[in-house]
Amino acid sequence: MELTSQANSFLSLLAPLVAIGMAILTRRVLLSLTMGSLVGALLLNDFHPLATLESLARRLIGVFWTLPESGAAGLGSANIWNLSILAFLLLLGAMVAMVTLSGGTRAFGEWAREHVRTRRGAQLTTVLLGAVIFIDDYFNSLAVGNISRPLTDRQSISRAKLAYLIDSTAAPVCVITPISSWGAYIISLVGGVLTAHAITDITALQAFLEISALNFYAISALLLVLLSAWLDLDIGAMRRHDDMARQGQVFDASRGKPPGNLTIEEAQGGRTRDLLMPILILVAATVAMIFYTGAAALKTDGVAFSLLGAFEQTDVAHSLLVGGTVALLATLAMLWPRPAVRRRSGLALLHGIHSMLPAVYTLVLAWLLTGIISDLGTGAYLASLVEGILAAQWLPMLLFVLAGIMAFATGTSWGTFGIMLPIAGDMAAATDIAMLLPMMGAVLAGAVFGDHCSPISDTTILSSTGAACHHIDHVLTQLPYAGLGALSTLAGYLTLGLGGPHFLALGVTLATLALAVTWQHQHQRRLNHRQRQAS
């Protein structure tokens, strides 16, 4: 029986701060997540050791199996969402191992060397794939990572840079696209806010589209990704990883192999389609299941089918599981006639599953910590700090900062959306309802920014997994880029606060970003010049 005297207070910040601080200082993610969870459990149980251990055990089991409340009858039920995501990771590892064994990865690398001959081309291809695969950020991160990795490795682009290109494309595209799992979820939340405040002159979809234009961080992040790919821009710690990659070390080998990194001896006779066909089947099967599960849910509710409705009601985790299973079976069927592949397939499958275990451990512990943070009321406490502080025109800037802190501390942008969008609606109704859309746009912007910075974010974990990059390397190298996007965003919301129209605020955002990128690019060129002179 948990006690909650420490919940909804400033002490609720302690658990995420311990986890995040330790991750940055020690670069040991599993230890940091464990210590953050322990601190959170101690707070929830008023520092009673036995109650804390019991709580942690129940919560850890709850990641896989939801237990009944103490004294309640029954055995509980499987946590299908979490189990499906974890199973998809293992299936993906097995599929990648088979593709690697077949020689498909090497064949694709040879093809890429002939057709994509520059670092710029490899990076822009990755960004383009991330923009095209906008269905879901989990799927985006893992699929794009596995398609692009042979391409970026061949061009000596660091895995940290690949992880940044994936992560900073996936969420910003999903958050401004109505036909995505993110878009459907946000539209449903926006619809609830509009209904709560009796706003009938605009639909939820129309409001979402206008909010997307006011999501200055997502727009800045996408533009920055494009400029970084075009200019081969390395900011902060990314430069060290880039220097290592140019010398043939695409990831920091001093900390061992990252999740998803395979060293399987490849069979002869590999073909490019041995890589492309499994990925295409994975995409097709997953997208088909997304539509199918969404349509089935609409039918059950007696609602007519619509594209947006299907995305709102779809079961992403189940769709990923089915898509991954179909793709793995198709890969095995395609490669089975080759004796050299068939003889070693069992070992390759085990190797592929094993390569994903670090990502599984990290994700499980992140979910454990996120649940504890939720019960501590960290998000609600942060939200309570903002009410009644500033005049309405300054609230978008304030909400951007608060949503960023909340997503950073809790590791969830979706949870931040759920908490902060209704609060933004209430604050707008109490001050100036005309500021409703800018305030909700600021919430979405801040949530994505905080998610990009947080080492306990599941999407950040999956981006580093898709790129086969050490997780903490991805977090630390993405921070300067996210900070630059946030700085530009703040300039835009400051313009709104000073009374500027929306188009001027967006213009200021983009101009600030352009100036910062220009300065950074010139700085990088000077460093490169000195480096060449020194050598």
Order of alpha helices (4+ residues) and beta strands (2+ residues): alpha-alpha-alpha-beta-beta-alpha-alpha-alpha-alpha-alpha-alpha-alpha-alpha-alpha-alpha-alpha-alpha-alpha-alpha-alpha-alpha-alpha-alpha-alpha-alpha-alpha-alpha
